[in-house]
Amino acid sequence: MLVAEQQVSEAPSRQKLARDTVRLAVVVGALGVVFGDIGTSPIYTIQTVFNPADPHPVPVSVDNVYGVVSLIFWSVMIVVTVTYVLLAMRVHNDGEGGIMALITLLRRWKAKQGRKAAATLAALGIFGAALFFGDSMITPAISVLSAVEGLKVVEPELERFVVPITAVIIIGLFLVQKRGSGVVGRFFGPVMILWFAVIGVAGIGGIASHPEILMALSPTYAFSFLFGNFGIAFFALAAVVLAVTGAEALYADMGHFGRPAIARGWLFLVFPACVLSYMGQGALILEDQANISGPFFLLVPEWGRWPMVVLATAATVIASQAVITGAYSVASQAAQLGYLPRLRIAHTSESTIGQIYVPWINWVLLVSVLTLVFAFRTSAALAFAFGMAVTGTITITTTLFLFIARWKFGAPAWAIGLGCVFLLGVDLLFLAANLTKLLHGAWLPLLIGLTAFTVMTTWQRGRSIVTKARREAEGSLREFVAELHEQRLTRVPGCAVFLNRGKETAPLAMRANVEHNHVLHERVVIVSIETEPVPRVPAERRIEVDELGYTDDGIIHVCARFGYVETPDVPAALALLDPGKTEGGLDLAQARYFLSKIELQRGPKRTMAGWRKRLFVATSYITADAAEHFGLPKERTVIMGAHIDV
């Protein structure tokens, strides 16, 4: 009896231990993926603020050091802790976060309400997503450069090797992407835990030499520096914002790890470690102003600087990996939502959803990152460009969040007003400061963002034009099926699957097959793919069957639904069909798949500007192979072509 009671009492303890273990594993995983970018910001932030080569340098003085450290602390507190961790991460789309999730919420609201405000904000969100591509190019360059620059702190003669070593590391990083982040992902968490522990301990060592620096935690130092020396502090904000780089990653990766794991990792390890590092660097500069040349690495004792360079390089590679993966995710979701062409996507993990590899994006990023490394050559020079990408994305995210908080959650007007004044006000101040660096590199992320935005909006517009033209060419599907009943067509054995954009119109391939060959298979399945504004669609909602008005003709329409983070697999979706609803059953093992390939060409109609037509047609060439994208067996896929004018 006592043994039984003991076993019963121990069961809840084992369950609690299991839950705690799972939670800890999720937190460790989040530390390895989510915090790489923001966790490596201490390497270059304070050094950039006091960089004498800055076009608006901040003089090194006791008051300015206290003010800068205090300003960094409170900027991180307001932007990351309050805006993202405590507020924005409460708004999600079925668990998925990030700017693309906010866009889908706005699109859903637009479809329901039809308001122009939602369309304008959605366009603003697309520009924010476009800026993220600029961030994805700059982050690997500045992160790895800043880590390898530790070599010249350890041994000044090694400075000439910084750029070549950085280039080799970056090339290696992009070459292994096709293997998937899961290959090295299991090492990310422990490495980042070691990283945060080391920079925290090093920061404590610096603080011990000048403990008065802890007074900078008071907001009075930040206010006195900002408003007492506004002419200096305003320009300093362009570098201070580097402390919050990676804030968007916390939000974007929420779907993989959940808000609780990210919040715990940030509040209990990442935030304290970064603050200790910033405080320690400030104390080091107060001790000797010459330390502004490399305060992060100089915090470490001389015997530990070589290992620190190696650890910093590993941490920045992890930071780069996180933002590269984020670029894959954003591009994939943008394609699913119709802002980019269908891209070839490889899933690199059978057990982890979201680990994908997009070859076209990978090679574009590689060329772009290497170009930045060889063009700017130092992390300080790249910092001028980096801030603009960060502040632009954060400002847009805050704007969309406040709008959705008011519309979706009914937040009171006074709360939204306070958010606009304090949260959006801080973001706009950072944005204005970075605009002063426009001629010194800040133009670069704006150019990248505008280019990506133009491509995305042009593709969306061109796609709607092509869809309308296809609808006119295809004609009504139900009328076509009715016409087939009046014709005496030869029915050949087997099953034919025609992919189509919807069930309103007839597939061009099916029309061509009937008109030219005068035959029809005994079983015909017309499949349309519907991408819903949710991350994933459950299996019970995956397919919907429509017999198109007749139960004896062997022709049915199947709507296959997928979420915007899923890869549409047509054969797998058709395998879910109930044999009792397919008019005699389907032999999918021998089914033939028919695709309509559209050749685009510029037409005389003024549907778009001429240059946008050329851009749309050029962009169409990167469209991935449809058979591969939809998981069709190539040996049983037939492609039939048609021309459409744009």
C-alpha positions in Angstrom: 0.0 0.0 0.0 2.8 2.4 0.9 4.6 1.5 -2.2 1.6 2.2 -4.4 1.1 5.6 -2.6 4.7 6.4 -3.1 4.5 5.6 -6.9 1.4 7.8 -7.2 3.1 10.6 -5.4 6.2 10.3 -7.6 4.3 10.3 -10.9 3.5 14.0 -10.8 7.1 14.7 -10.0 8.3 12.8 -13.0 5.8 14.6 -15.2 6.9 17.9 -13.9 10.6 17.0 -14.4 9.8 15.9 -18.0 8.0 19.2 -18.7 10.8 21.2 -17.2 13.3 19.3 -19.3 11.4 20.0 -22.5 11.1 23.7 -21.6 14.8 23.9 -21.0 15.6 22.2 -24.3 13.4 24.7 -26.1 15.1 27.6 -24.3 18.5 26.2 -25.3 17.4 25.8 -28.9 16.1 29.4 -28.9 19.5 30.6 -27.5 21.2 28.9 -30.4 19.0 30.3 -33.2 17.2 33.5 -32.1 19.7 35.5 -30.2 22.8 35.2 -32.4 22.4 38.6 -34.0 21.5 40.7 -31.0 23.9 38.7 -28.8 26.9 39.7 -30.9 26.0 43.4 -31.0 28.4 44.2 -28.0 31.3 43.4 -30.3 30.9 46.6 -32.3 28.3 48.9 -30.8 30.3 51.0 -28.3 33.3 51.0 -30.6 31.2 52.4 -33.4 29.7 55.1 -31.2 33.1 56.5 -30.3 34.7 55.8 -33.7 36.8 58.9 -34.5 36.3 58.2 -38.3 32.6 58.8 -37.9 31.3 61.9 -39.8 29.7 63.0 -36.6 32.0 61.7 -33.9 31.1 61.5 -30.2 34.0 63.0 -28.1 35.3 60.7 -25.4 34.6 62.2 -22.0 33.3 60.9 -18.6 29.8 62.4 -19.1 29.5 61.1 -22.7 30.6 57.5 -21.7 28.0 57.5 -18.9 25.4 58.9 -21.3 26.1 56.5 -24.1 26.1 53.4 -21.9 22.8 54.6 -20.2 21.3 55.3 -23.6 22.2 51.8 -24.9 20.7 50.2 -21.8 17.4 52.0 -22.1 17.2 51.7 -25.8 17.5 47.9 -25.5 15.0 48.0 -22.6 12.4 50.0 -24.6 12.8 48.5 -28.1 13.6 44.9 -27.3 12.1 44.1 -23.9 9.0 46.3 -24.0 8.1 46.6 -27.7 9.0 43.1 -28.8 9.2 40.7 -25.9 6.4 42.1 -23.7 4.0 43.6 -26.4 4.6 42.6 -30.1 5.1 38.9 -29.4 1.6 38.7 -28.0 0.3 39.4 -31.5 0.8 36.4 -33.8 -0.8 34.5 -36.7 -1.5 31.0 -35.4 1.7 31.1 -33.4 3.8 32.6 -36.2 5.4 36.0 -35.6 7.4 38.5 -37.6 6.5 41.2 -40.1 5.1 38.6 -42.6 2.6 37.4 -39.9 1.5 41.0 -39.4 1.0 41.4 -43.1 -1.2 38.3 -43.3 -3.3 39.6 -40.4 -3.7 42.9 -42.3 -4.6 41.1 -45.5 -7.3 39.1 -43.7 -8.7 42.3 -42.2 -8.6 44.0 -45.6 -10.6 41.1 -47.1 -13.1 41.4 -44.3 -13.4 45.2 -44.1 -12.2 46.4 -47.5 -10.5 49.4 -46.0 -7.8 51.3 -47.8 -5.9 51.8 -44.5 -5.2 48.1 -44.3 -3.9 48.0 -47.9 -1.6 50.9 -47.2 -0.3 49.3 -44.0 0.2 46.0 -45.8 2.3 47.8 -48.5 4.3 49.4 -45.7 4.8 45.9 -44.2 6.0 44.6 -47.6 8.6 47.4 -47.6 9.6 46.3 -44.1 10.1 42.7 -45.4 12.1 44.1 -48.3 14.3 46.0 -45.8 14.9 42.6 -44.0 16.6 41.3 -47.2 19.0 44.3 -46.8 19.5 43.2 -43.2 20.2 39.7 -44.3 23.0 40.9 -46.6 24.6 43.3 -44.1 24.4 41.1 -40.9 26.8 38.4 -42.1 29.3 40.9 -43.4 29.4 43.2 -40.4 29.2 40.3 -37.8 32.0 38.2 -39.2 34.1 41.2 -40.0 33.8 42.6 -36.4 34.8 39.2 -35.0 37.8 38.7 -37.3 38.9 42.2 -36.5 39.8 41.0 -33.1 43.0 39.7 -34.8 44.3 43.2 -35.1 43.7 43.8 -31.4 45.7 40.7 -30.6 48.3 41.2 -33.2 48.2 44.5 -35.3 50.3 43.0 -38.1 47.4 40.6 -38.9 45.1 43.5 -40.0 45.8 42.8 -43.7 44.4 39.3 -43.3 41.0 40.4 -41.8 39.2 40.8 -45.1 40.5 37.5 -46.8 39.7 35.5 -43.7 36.2 37.0 -43.5 35.6 36.2 -47.1 36.7 32.5 -46.7 34.4 32.1 -43.6 31.4 33.6 -45.5 32.0 31.4 -48.5 32.2 28.3 -46.3 29.0 29.4 -44.5 26.9 29.7 -47.7 28.3 26.5 -49.2 27.1 24.4 -46.3 23.6 25.9 -46.4 22.2 23.1 -48.6 23.0 20.6 -45.9 20.6 22.5 -43.6 21.1 24.3 -40.4 20.0 21.2 -38.5 23.5 19.6 -39.2 25.2 22.2 -37.0 22.1 23.4 -35.1 22.6 21.0 -32.2 25.8 22.8 -31.4 24.4 26.3 -31.6 22.7 26.4 -28.2 25.7 25.3 -26.1 28.1 27.6 -28.1 25.8 30.6 -27.5 25.4 29.8 -23.8 29.2 29.7 -23.5 29.3 33.0 -25.5 26.9 34.8 -23.1 28.6 33.4 -20.1 32.0 34.6 -21.3 30.9 38.1 -22.3 29.0 38.5 -19.0 32.0 37.4 -16.9 34.3 39.7 -19.0 31.9 42.6 -18.4 32.0 41.9 -14.7 35.8 42.1 -14.8 35.6 45.5 -16.4 32.9 46.8 -14.0 35.1 45.7 -11.1 37.8 48.2 -12.2 35.4 51.1 -12.3 32.1 50.1 -10.4 30.8 53.7 -10.7 29.7 52.8 -14.2 26.7 51.0 -12.7 25.2 54.4 -12.1 24.6 54.5 -15.9 21.6 52.2 -15.2 19.7 55.3 -14.1 17.7 56.9 -17.0 18.8 60.4 -15.8 22.2 59.9 -17.5 20.5 58.9 -20.8 18.2 61.9 -20.6 20.9 64.4 -19.7 23.1 63.1 -22.5 20.3 63.1 -25.1 18.8 66.5 -24.2 21.8 68.2 -22.7 24.0 67.5 -25.7 21.4 66.9 -28.4 23.7 68.0 -31.2 26.1 65.1 -30.3 23.6 62.6 -28.9 21.3 62.7 -31.9 24.0 61.6 -34.3 25.2 59.0 -31.7 21.8 57.3 -32.0 22.7 56.1 -35.4 25.3 53.9 -33.7 23.4 53.2 -30.5 20.7 51.5 -32.5 23.2 48.7 -33.3 22.5 47.4 -29.8 19.0 46.4 -30.9 20.0 44.6 -34.1 18.3 41.2 -34.2 15.2 42.4 -32.4 13.1 41.3 -35.4 14.6 37.8 -35.2 13.1 37.4 -31.7 9.7 38.0 -33.2 10.2 36.2 -36.5 11.3 32.9 -34.9 8.5 32.9 -32.4 6.7 30.2 -34.4 9.6 27.8 -33.9 10.2 28.2 -30.2 7.2 30.1 -28.7 7.1 33.3 -26.8 7.8 31.8 -23.3 11.1 30.2 -24.3 12.3 33.4 -26.1 11.2 35.6 -23.2 13.0 33.4 -20.7 16.2 33.2 -22.7 16.2 37.0 -23.2 15.3 38.1 -19.6 17.4 35.5 -17.7 20.6 35.2 -19.8 20.9 37.3 -23.0 19.8 40.7 -21.7 21.9 40.5 -18.5 25.0 39.3 -20.4 24.8 42.0 -23.0 24.2 44.7 -20.3 27.3 43.5 -18.3 29.4 43.6 -21.5 28.3 47.2 -22.3 28.9 48.3 -18.7 32.3 46.6 -18.7 33.3 48.3 -22.0 32.2 51.7 -20.6 34.3 51.2 -17.5 37.3 50.2 -19.6 37.1 53.4 -21.7 36.8 55.5 -18.5 40.0 53.8 -17.3 41.9 54.6 -20.5 40.4 56.5 -23.5 42.8 54.6 -25.8 40.6 51.5 -25.3 38.0 52.8 -27.7 40.0 51.0 -30.4 38.6 47.6 -29.4 36.9 47.7 -26.0 35.1 44.4 -26.4 38.2 42.3 -26.9 40.3 44.4 -24.5 37.9 43.4 -21.7 39.4 39.9 -21.9 42.8 39.3 -20.3 45.6 39.1 -22.9 46.0 35.3 -22.5 42.3 34.8 -23.4 42.1 37.1 -26.5 42.9 34.4 -29.1 40.2 32.0 -27.7 37.9 35.0 -27.6 38.5 35.8 -31.3 37.7 32.1 -32.1 34.5 32.2 -29.9 33.4 35.5 -31.4 33.8 34.2 -34.9 31.7 31.1 -34.0 29.0 33.3 -32.5 28.9 35.6 -35.5 28.7 32.7 -37.8 25.7 31.5 -35.8 24.2 35.1 -36.0 24.7 35.0 -39.7 23.1 31.6 -40.0 20.0 32.8 -38.1 19.5 35.8 -40.5 20.2 33.7 -43.6 17.5 31.2 -42.5 15.2 34.2 -41.8 15.7 35.4 -45.4 14.8 31.9 -46.7 11.7 32.0 -44.6 10.6 35.5 -45.6 11.2 34.7 -49.3 9.2 31.5 -49.0 6.3 33.1 -47.3 6.3 36.0 -49.7 6.1 33.6 -52.6 3.2 31.8 -50.9 1.4 35.1 -50.5 1.9 36.0 -54.2 4.6 38.7 -53.8 7.4 36.6 -55.4 7.5 33.9 -58.0 7.3 30.3 -57.1 10.8 29.5 -55.8 12.6 26.1 -55.5 12.6 25.2 -51.9 14.4 22.2 -50.3 13.3 21.0 -46.8 16.5 20.1 -45.0 14.9 18.4 -42.0 12.3 15.6 -41.8 11.6 16.3 -38.2 11.8 20.1 -37.9 9.2 22.2 -39.7 10.6 25.4 -41.1 14.2 24.3 -41.9 14.4 25.1 -45.6 17.0 25.9 -48.2 16.2 28.3 -51.1 19.1 28.0 -53.6 18.3 31.2 -55.5 18.2 33.4 -52.4 21.4 31.6 -51.1 23.5 32.6 -54.1 22.2 36.1 -54.3 23.0 36.6 -50.6 26.5 35.1 -51.0 27.4 37.5 -53.9 25.9 40.4 -52.0 27.7 39.7 -48.7 31.0 39.3 -50.4 30.5 42.5 -52.4 29.8 44.3 -49.1 32.9 42.8 -47.4 35.3 43.9 -50.2 33.6 47.3 -50.7 33.4 48.4 -47.1 36.3 46.3 -45.6 35.6 47.3 -42.0 32.7 46.8 -39.6 32.8 50.5 -38.7 32.1 51.5 -42.3 29.3 48.9 -42.6 27.7 50.2 -39.4 26.5 53.3 -41.1 24.5 51.2 -43.5 23.4 48.6 -40.9 21.5 51.0 -38.7 19.1 52.1 -41.5 18.0 48.5 -42.2 17.4 47.9 -38.5 15.5 51.1 -37.7 13.4 50.9 -40.8 12.2 47.3 -40.0 11.6 48.1 -36.3 9.6 51.3 -37.0 7.4 49.5 -39.5 6.8 46.5 -37.1 5.9 48.9 -34.3 3.4 50.8 -36.6 1.7 47.6 -37.7 1.6 46.2 -34.2 -0.1 49.4 -32.8 -2.7 49.3 -35.6 -3.5 45.6 -35.1 -3.6 46.1 -31.3 -6.3 48.7 -31.8 -8.2 46.8 -34.5 -7.9 43.2 -33.5 -7.6 43.4 -29.7 -9.6 46.6 -29.1 -6.8 48.3 -27.2 -8.1 51.7 -25.8 -7.2 54.8 -27.8 -5.2 56.3 -24.9 -3.0 53.2 -24.8 -2.4 53.4 -28.5 -1.6 57.1 -28.1 1.0 56.3 -25.4 2.5 53.7 -27.7 2.8 56.1 -30.5 4.4 58.7 -28.3 6.9 56.5 -26.4 7.5 53.4 -28.6 7.0 54.7 -32.1 8.6 58.0 -31.0 11.8 56.3 -30.0 11.8 54.3 -33.3 11.3 57.5 -35.3 14.1 59.2 -33.4 16.5 56.4 -34.3 15.2 56.5 -37.9 15.8 60.2 -38.2 19.4 59.8 -36.8 20.2 57.2 -39.3 19.0 59.4 -42.2 21.9 61.7 -41.3 24.2 58.8 -42.5 22.5 58.7 -45.9 25.6 59.8 -47.8 27.9 57.6 -45.7 26.3 54.2 -46.4 22.7 54.4 -45.1 21.6 54.6 -48.8 22.5 51.0 -49.3 19.8 49.2 -47.3 17.3 51.8 -48.6 18.3 50.9 -52.2 18.1 47.2 -51.5 14.8 47.6 -49.8 13.3 49.8 -52.6 14.6 47.3 -55.2 13.1 44.3 -53.4 9.9 46.2 -52.8 9.6 47.1 -56.5 10.1 43.5 -57.5 7.6 42.2 -55.0 4.8 44.7 -55.8 5.4 44.4 -59.5 5.1 40.6 -59.3 1.9 41.0 -57.3 0.5 43.4 -59.9 1.6 41.3 -62.9 0.3 38.2 -61.3 -3.2 39.7 -61.0 -3.1 40.8 -64.6 -2.1 37.3 -65.8 -4.7 35.7 -63.6 -7.4 37.9 -65.2 -6.1 37.1 -68.7 -6.1 33.4 -67.9 -9.6 33.6 -66.6 -10.8 35.0 -69.9 -8.9 32.4 -71.9 -10.0 29.4 -69.8 -13.7 30.2 -69.5 -16.1 28.8 -67.0 -15.3 25.3 -65.7 -18.9 24.3 -65.1 -19.9 25.4 -68.6 -17.0 23.4 -70.0 -18.0 20.3 -68.1 -21.6 20.7 -69.4 -20.2 21.0 -73.0 -18.3 17.7 -72.5 -21.5 15.9 -71.6 -22.9 17.0 -75.0 -19.9 15.8 -76.9 -19.1 12.2 -77.7 -15.5 12.1 -76.6 -13.4 8.9 -76.5 -12.7 8.1 -72.8 -9.3 6.4 -72.4 -8.4 4.3 -69.4 -6.6 5.9 -66.5 -6.6 9.0 -64.3 -5.6 12.5 -65.4 -4.9 15.2 -62.9 -5.0 18.8 -64.2 -3.6 21.6 -62.0 -5.5 24.8 -62.1 -5.7 28.1 -60.3 -9.2 27.6 -59.0 -12.5 26.0 -59.8 -14.1 28.9 -61.6 -12.3 28.3 -64.8 -11.2 25.3 -66.9 -7.5 24.3 -67.1 -5.9 25.4 -70.3 -4.2 22.0 -70.6 -7.5 20.3 -70.3 -9.1 22.5 -73.0 -6.2 21.9 -75.3 -6.3 18.1 -74.7 -10.0 18.0 -75.6 -9.8 20.4 -78.6 -6.7 18.8 -80.2 -6.8 15.2 -79.2 -10.6 14.8 -78.7 -10.1 12.4 -75.8 -10.6 12.4 -72.1 -9.5 10.1 -69.4 -12.0 7.9 -67.5 -11.1 9.7 -64.3 -10.3 13.4 -64.3 -9.3 15.4 -61.2 -8.9 19.1 -61.4 -6.7 20.4 -58.6 -6.4 23.9 -57.4 -4.0 25.0 -54.7 -5.2 27.5 -52.1 -2.6 29.2 -49.9 -4.4 30.3 -46.7 -3.1 33.2 -44.6 -2.2 30.8 -41.8 1.1 29.0 -41.2 -0.3 25.4 -41.5 -3.5 23.8 -42.5 -4.7 20.7 -40.5 -5.1 17.4 -42.3 -8.9 17.4 -41.9 -9.2 20.7 -43.8 -6.6 19.8 -46.4 -8.9 18.9 -49.3 -12.4 19.7 -50.4 -14.2 17.8 -53.2 -16.7 19.2 -55.7 -18.4 16.9 -58.2 -19.1 19.9 -60.5 -22.8 19.1 -60.8 -22.5 15.5 -62.2 -22.0 12.3 -60.3 -21.5 9.9 -63.3 -18.9 11.6 -65.5 -15.7 10.8 -63.5 -14.8 14.5 -63.3 -14.2 16.1 -59.9 -12.6 19.2 -58.6 -10.3 19.1 -55.5 -9.3 22.2 -53.6 -6.0 21.5 -51.7 -5.3 23.9 -48.9 -1.9 24.7 -47.6 -0.5 27.2 -45.1 2.0 29.8 -46.2 4.9 28.0 -44.6 4.1 24.7 -46.1 5.3 23.2 -49.4 2.3 22.1 -51.5 2.5 18.3 -52.1 -0.3 17.5 -54.6 0.1 13.6 -54.6 0.1 13.6 -50.8 -3.0 15.7 -50.7 -4.9 13.5 -53.2 -4.0 10.5 -51.2 -6.3 11.9 -48.5 -9.3 11.5 -50.9 -12.2 9.3 -49.6 -12.6 6.5 -52.2 -16.4 6.8 -51.7 -16.4 10.4 -53.0 -14.3 9.9 -56.1 -16.8 8.3 -58.4 -15.3 4.8 -58.6 -11.9 5.4 -57.1 -8.7 6.7 -58.4 -5.5 4.9 -59.4 -3.1 7.6 -58.3 -0.1 5.3 -58.7 -0.5 5.5 -62.5 -2.1 8.9 -62.7 -0.9 11.4 -65.4 -0.4 15.0 -64.3 -1.0 17.8 -66.8 0.4 21.3 -66.3 -0.3 24.5 -68.2 2.9 26.4 -68.9 2.4 30.1 -69.6 4.8 32.0 -71.7 4.6 35.7 -70.8 5.2 38.5 -73.3 4.7 42.3 -73.2 1.4 43.3 -74.8 0.1 46.6 -76.1 -2.4 47.2 -73.3 -1.4 49.8 -70.7 -1.8 47.4 -67.8 1.6 48.5 -66.3 4.4 50.8 -67.1 6.7 49.4 -69.8 9.7 49.0 -67.4 7.5 47.1 -64.9 6.3 44.8 -67.7 9.9 44.0 -68.5 10.7 43.5 -64.8 7.7 41.2 -64.4 8.7 39.1 -67.4 12.3 39.0 -66.3 11.3 37.9 -62.8 9.2 35.1 -64.1 12.4 33.3 -65.4 13.4 32.5 -61.8 10.1 30.6 -61.2 10.8 27.1 -60.0 9.8 24.1 -61.9 6.1 23.5 -61.2 6.3 19.7 -61.2 9.1 19.8 -58.6 7.3 22.5 -56.6 4.0 20.6 -56.3 5.7 17.2 -55.8 4.6 15.7 -59.1 6.4 12.6 -60.5 8.2 14.0 -63.5 8.0 10.7 -65.5 4.2 11.0 -65.4 3.9 14.8 -65.9 2.8 16.4 -69.2 3.4 20.1 -69.8 1.3 22.1 -72.4 2.1 25.7 -73.2 0.2 28.9 -73.9 1.0 32.6 -74.5 -0.4 35.5 -72.4 0.2 39.2 -73.0 1.0 41.3 -69.9 
